[in-house]
Amino acid sequence: MSLKSRKLQYSLAINEALHQLMESDNSVFLIGQGVKSPWYVGNTCRWLIEKFGSERVIDTPVSENAITGVAIGAAIAGMKPIVVHPRMDFMLYAMDPIINQAANWYYMTGGKLNVPVVIWGIINRGGEQAAQHSQAFHSIFAHIPGLKVVMPSTPYDAKGLLISAVQDPNPVVYIDDRWLYGIEGEVPENMYSIPIGKAVIRRPGKDVTIIGISYMALEALKAAEFLHKNYNIDAEVIDLRTIKPIDVDTVSESIKKTGRVVITDVGWKTGGFSAEVLSTISEKVFDFLKAPPSRIALPDAPAPASRVLEEVYYPNYENIIEIVLEVMKNDSVKK
């Protein structure tokens, strides 16, 4: 098998995965709003309807609950649907079939029936889209037994995790961020998969661990390079990639080495995913901490509609640098 790769945009890596999945398996189909419209899904779905037809690329009316219910029913019947929600905010209309049906069906049938559905939610933050069009609900889905949740940050992972999600025998919530669509990275031409539940160390280091998901993993890399160049701080950057289940082993081994940790999230702080990571660290590796762990998340407020306020509302690498410097000043949690 050829391992040839080339640079590809994040959005086009998703597009390539969709093409290859549908070419290799006739049971895979795509359903959702605007699957033939760049205004809805960018260029992630281009050329799909021309190649596979409207029976396998189904552009639907605006009815999130019905669309998702149809997809889950098809999965129970043996198909492998990918149901796309171009704005994650309106996935809330589909919470009943996602939580009460998809997440529970395998358990309630005693393992006799699988639900191989991928629920693809797109976060559309920024651009003055305000409170009802900018929300990230990954923590809610991570709370539900029976759901796996992945959040890629690179083109390579966007393709590999989507393939893994479709090949998984039970529900996977695949969450991506429109802010990532234009970034480029090396992507193999062949189909490949990335294990769900396995984090990756983007940058090895010995002084502090920075944990990130989605676009904040890339901001963490920027922060780490700045810290090394300007403060001689050697930060290890972990991109979780999967938030349910968390790769506890990779996180634990890193903190055992560095003794310090900063967690970065793309959602709100209170009751959010950063709190889950923090509690996991406290349970598993508290004795190895040299300083109190810290976290960066959105403030507990709806997204603003002002570009100026957005610059304050959304954290970036500068916020990570500031928090890491504070963490490095602490000698020990056991004074």
Summary of the structure (lengths in Angstrom):
residues: 335
radius of gyration: 19.9
end to end distance: 56.4
largest distance: 66.0
contacts: 1181
relative contact order: 0.12
helix: 42%
strand: 21%
